[in-house]
């Protein structure tokens, strides 16, 4: 069966796919949030972006289930109720524009805004008692997150720009993101099938990589429940920096 799938015999594909899957699993646990957006760009070094995104779909499902199981009592219900509809708006827009907009352009735009947000947070940190972003800004950023999640499973950076200033505890932050992206990723299955991305080759490749999915989530959950909030957000910022640089490079410089 696998002999007819050349990608499974490409050593370079495995060299980039294995760390990509592990990074995605760790980010799904909440620890290293932001690093998961590097998964598709990493895998796209060996295969086209749409194929990389399709290969990740079954892996995302397993990781999402593990994530919500680990944090099933910790999410913020009111925040999730606000985020979900706007994120789904973004996935609808992504479905309609998927074939029209080059994925590299989307990656570059996401990278620029990620780096701008990070620079603003580091150079002009919020003062004590500063108000969080408005709900209108939250709606726009969440819809953008749904869109970039659909295109390249890179929904974290735009959403972080809204959620990080809310100063949630690491566990609540992680749990809410886990439930949100579980719903968002479920919503992508039918459009991905409609776009012809879930073919036998991509699904078989996912199965080969599947054993790596729970390893990253398990490792990240163990760390996320023990890490100090200050270091937690430092890891988030580090992930955003690497993600932003990688996406800008892929979109505008490569």
Backbone torsions as a table, in degrees:
resi	resn	phi	psi	omega
1	UNK	NA	-49.7	-176.1
2	UNK	-74.1	-17.8	-177.5
3	UNK	-63.0	-26.9	-179.2
4	UNK	-84.5	2.6	-177.9
5	UNK	-112.3	91.6	-173.2
6	UNK	-57.4	-33.8	-175.7
7	UNK	-60.3	-28.1	-178.9
8	UNK	-71.7	-14.9	-178.2
9	UNK	-106.8	11.2	-178.8
10	UNK	-94.7	107.7	-178.0
11	UNK	-59.2	-34.8	-179.7
12	UNK	-66.3	-36.5	177.1
13	UNK	-58.8	-46.8	179.0
14	UNK	-64.8	-35.1	-178.7
15	UNK	-61.2	-33.5	179.1
16	UNK	-96.8	-28.6	-176.5
17	UNK	-73.0	-38.8	-178.1
18	UNK	-62.0	-52.9	176.7
19	UNK	-63.9	-31.6	178.9
20	UNK	-62.8	-44.9	-179.3
21	UNK	-67.0	-40.7	179.4
22	UNK	-65.1	-42.0	177.2
23	UNK	-61.7	-41.3	179.5
24	UNK	-64.3	-41.5	178.5
25	UNK	-63.5	-42.9	178.6
26	UNK	-63.1	-42.1	-179.7
27	UNK	-66.9	-31.4	178.6
28	UNK	-66.8	-23.9	177.6
29	UNK	-78.3	-13.6	-177.3
30	UNK	104.6	-33.3	178.4
31	UNK	-76.3	130.5	-177.1
32	UNK	75.1	26.5	178.1
33	UNK	-54.3	133.2	-174.9
34	UNK	110.5	-36.1	178.7
35	UNK	-64.4	-28.1	-178.5
36	UNK	-61.6	-26.1	178.9
37	UNK	-69.4	-11.9	176.1
38	UNK	-81.3	-12.3	-170.9
39	UNK	-62.7	-53.5	-179.0
40	UNK	-66.2	-44.8	175.3
41	UNK	-57.1	-38.1	177.6
42	UNK	-63.8	-49.8	-178.1
43	UNK	-66.2	-28.0	-179.5
44	UNK	-71.0	-6.0	171.4
45	UNK	-68.4	-20.5	-176.4
46	UNK	-114.4	-27.0	-179.3
47	UNK	-136.7	162.2	178.1
48	UNK	-60.2	152.6	-178.0
49	UNK	-55.7	-48.0	179.6
50	UNK	-58.4	-39.0	179.0
51	UNK	-68.0	-40.5	177.9
52	UNK	-60.8	-43.1	179.2
53	UNK	-63.7	-39.8	179.9
54	UNK	-67.5	-41.0	178.6
55	UNK	-61.0	-34.0	-178.0
56	UNK	-73.4	-19.7	-171.9
57	UNK	-58.0	-53.4	178.4
58	UNK	-62.9	-34.7	178.1
59	UNK	-64.6	-41.1	178.0
60	UNK	-60.8	-40.1	-179.2
61	UNK	-60.8	-47.4	179.6
62	UNK	-61.6	-45.6	-179.5
63	UNK	-63.7	-40.9	-180.0
64	UNK	-63.6	-42.6	179.2
65	UNK	-62.3	-44.0	178.0
66	UNK	-63.6	-38.7	-179.2
67	UNK	-65.2	-47.2	-178.5
68	UNK	-71.0	-27.2	175.8
69	UNK	-67.3	-36.6	-177.9
70	UNK	-73.7	-26.7	-174.3
71	UNK	-125.4	34.8	-170.1
72	UNK	-66.6	-17.9	-178.5
73	UNK	-110.7	5.4	-167.8
74	UNK	-109.7	-6.3	-172.9
75	UNK	-79.1	158.0	178.8
76	UNK	-89.3	107.0	-173.8
77	UNK	-64.5	-43.4	-177.3
78	UNK	-67.6	-39.7	177.9
79	UNK	-66.3	-42.2	179.6
80	UNK	-62.4	-40.2	179.6
81	UNK	-63.2	-30.9	176.8
82	UNK	-76.6	-39.8	-173.3
83	UNK	-74.3	-40.2	-170.7
84	UNK	-57.2	-51.5	-177.3
85	UNK	-59.2	-40.6	-178.6
86	UNK	-69.7	-36.5	177.2
87	UNK	-63.7	-38.9	179.4
88	UNK	-68.4	-31.6	172.8
89	UNK	-58.9	-42.3	179.1
90	UNK	-63.6	-37.6	178.9
91	UNK	-68.0	-33.8	176.5
92	UNK	-64.9	-44.6	177.4
93	UNK	-62.1	-41.1	178.2
94	UNK	-61.1	-40.5	177.9
95	UNK	-60.2	-43.6	-176.1
96	UNK	-72.1	-30.4	-174.8
97	UNK	-103.6	0.6	-171.4
98	UNK	-56.0	-45.4	-176.7
99	UNK	-83.4	-19.1	-175.5
100	UNK	-86.4	-32.6	-174.6
101	UNK	-106.3	124.1	177.9
102	UNK	-58.6	134.1	-178.1
103	UNK	-62.8	-28.4	178.3
104	UNK	-64.8	-37.9	178.3
105	UNK	-65.0	-44.1	177.4
106	UNK	-60.0	-44.0	-179.9
107	UNK	-59.9	-44.4	-179.4
108	UNK	-63.5	-42.3	179.1
109	UNK	-63.3	-45.7	178.3
110	UNK	-60.1	-42.4	180.0
111	UNK	-62.0	-42.0	179.6
112	UNK	-62.2	-47.8	-179.2
113	UNK	-67.2	-32.7	176.5
114	UNK	-62.6	-47.0	-179.0
115	UNK	-68.3	-37.1	177.4
116	UNK	-63.8	-43.4	178.8
117	UNK	-63.6	-43.9	-179.4
118	UNK	-62.7	-43.0	178.4
119	UNK	-61.9	-41.3	179.2
120	UNK	-63.4	-40.9	-179.4
121	UNK	-67.2	-36.7	-175.7
122	UNK	-84.5	-38.7	-177.6
123	UNK	-83.8	-30.7	-179.4
124	UNK	-130.8	68.2	-177.4
125	UNK	-60.5	146.6	-179.0
126	UNK	-63.1	141.4	177.0
127	UNK	-75.5	153.2	176.1
128	UNK	-55.0	132.4	-180.0
129	UNK	84.6	2.1	179.6
130	UNK	-65.4	145.1	-178.6
131	UNK	-73.8	145.0	174.8
132	UNK	-70.7	168.0	178.2
133	UNK	-56.7	154.5	-179.7
134	UNK	-68.9	162.9	177.5
135	UNK	-66.1	-32.7	177.7
136	UNK	-63.7	-43.6	176.6
137	UNK	-63.1	-39.7	178.3
138	UNK	-61.9	-41.2	179.0
139	UNK	-62.7	-45.2	-178.6
140	UNK	-65.3	-44.9	-178.9
141	UNK	-67.2	-35.7	179.9
142	UNK	-71.1	-39.9	175.4
143	UNK	-63.0	-39.8	176.2
144	UNK	-62.2	-39.4	177.7
145	UNK	-61.8	-44.0	177.5
146	UNK	-61.4	-38.9	179.0
147	UNK	-65.8	-50.3	-178.2
148	UNK	-70.2	-27.8	174.5
149	UNK	-65.9	-40.6	-180.0
150	UNK	-66.1	-42.5	-175.3
151	UNK	-70.5	-44.3	-171.3
152	UNK	-146.7	22.6	-177.9
153	UNK	51.1	38.7	-178.2
154	UNK	-120.2	50.9	-177.0
155	UNK	-82.8	-13.0	-174.8
156	UNK	-63.4	-51.0	-174.4
157	UNK	-56.8	-49.2	178.7
158	UNK	-62.5	-38.5	-179.1
159	UNK	-68.2	-38.0	177.6
160	UNK	-58.5	-33.5	-179.5
161	UNK	-61.6	-27.5	177.2
162	UNK	-93.3	-41.9	-170.2
163	UNK	-81.3	-36.6	-178.1
164	UNK	-56.7	-45.1	179.6
165	UNK	-64.3	-12.4	177.3
166	UNK	-74.1	-12.8	174.1
167	UNK	57.9	48.0	174.5
168	UNK	-72.4	157.4	172.6
169	UNK	-67.2	155.3	-179.5
170	UNK	-53.2	-41.4	-177.1
171	UNK	-68.8	-43.4	179.2
172	UNK	-66.5	-42.2	175.7
173	UNK	-55.6	-51.3	-177.1
174	UNK	-63.0	-45.8	-177.4
175	UNK	-64.0	-43.9	-178.6
176	UNK	-64.9	-42.0	177.6
177	UNK	-65.2	-37.5	179.9
178	UNK	-61.4	-46.6	-179.3
179	UNK	-68.5	-39.9	-179.7
180	UNK	-61.1	-49.9	-175.5
181	UNK	-75.4	-21.0	170.3
182	UNK	-61.2	-46.3	180.0
183	UNK	-67.7	-45.1	-179.3
184	UNK	-61.4	-45.5	-178.1
185	UNK	-68.0	-34.6	173.6
186	UNK	-60.9	-38.0	-177.3
187	UNK	-68.1	-14.5	-175.7
188	UNK	-89.3	-11.3	-174.5
189	UNK	-63.5	-48.7	-178.1
190	UNK	-65.1	-47.4	177.0
191	UNK	-61.0	-38.9	178.5
192	UNK	-63.1	-40.4	176.8
193	UNK	-65.0	-41.5	179.7
194	UNK	-62.4	-35.0	179.4
195	UNK	-81.1	-2.0	176.9
196	UNK	78.1	22.5	-176.5
197	UNK	-89.0	-22.3	-175.5
198	UNK	-93.8	61.6	179.8
199	UNK	-87.6	174.7	-174.5
200	UNK	-62.0	-37.4	-178.1
201	UNK	-65.0	-45.1	-179.2
202	UNK	-67.2	-40.7	179.9
203	UNK	-66.8	-39.0	178.4
204	UNK	-65.5	-38.0	177.2
205	UNK	-63.4	-38.7	177.0
206	UNK	-60.4	-41.6	-179.0
207	UNK	-63.6	-37.0	179.1
208	UNK	-63.8	-37.5	-177.8
209	UNK	-85.6	-10.3	-171.9
210	UNK	-54.6	-40.1	-178.8
211	UNK	-58.4	-21.2	-179.8
212	UNK	-77.1	-22.3	-173.2
213	UNK	-58.7	-51.6	-177.9
214	UNK	-70.5	-22.2	-178.7
215	UNK	-63.8	-46.6	179.7
216	UNK	-65.2	-42.9	179.6
217	UNK	-63.0	-45.0	-179.3
218	UNK	-59.6	-46.9	-178.8
219	UNK	-63.6	-43.4	-178.7
220	UNK	-67.2	-39.3	179.7
221	UNK	-61.8	-42.3	-179.2
222	UNK	-61.1	-39.0	-179.3
223	UNK	-76.9	-41.6	-174.9
224	UNK	-60.9	-33.4	-178.5
225	UNK	-79.8	-7.1	-176.7
226	UNK	-118.6	-10.7	-172.8
227	UNK	-82.0	145.6	175.4
228	UNK	-68.0	140.7	-178.6
229	UNK	-54.4	-36.8	179.8
230	UNK	-61.1	-46.3	179.7
231	UNK	-70.9	-31.2	177.0
232	UNK	-57.9	-50.7	-177.2
233	UNK	-73.0	-26.7	172.4
234	UNK	-63.2	-39.5	176.5
235	UNK	-65.2	-39.2	176.8
236	UNK	-59.8	-46.8	-179.0
237	UNK	-64.0	-39.3	178.0
238	UNK	-62.5	-42.4	177.1
239	UNK	-62.5	-40.0	179.0
240	UNK	-66.2	-38.9	179.0
241	UNK	-61.8	-50.6	-179.6
242	UNK	-63.5	-40.5	179.1
243	UNK	-62.9	-48.4	-178.7
244	UNK	-59.4	-45.8	179.5
245	UNK	-62.5	-43.2	-179.4
246	UNK	-64.8	-43.7	-177.8
247	UNK	-67.9	-39.8	176.7
248	UNK	-63.4	-42.0	178.6
249	UNK	-61.3	-46.7	-178.8
250	UNK	-65.1	-37.5	-174.1
251	UNK	-79.2	-37.4	-169.5
252	UNK	-125.6	-17.8	-172.0
253	UNK	-114.7	-26.8	-175.9
254	UNK	-68.7	NA	NA
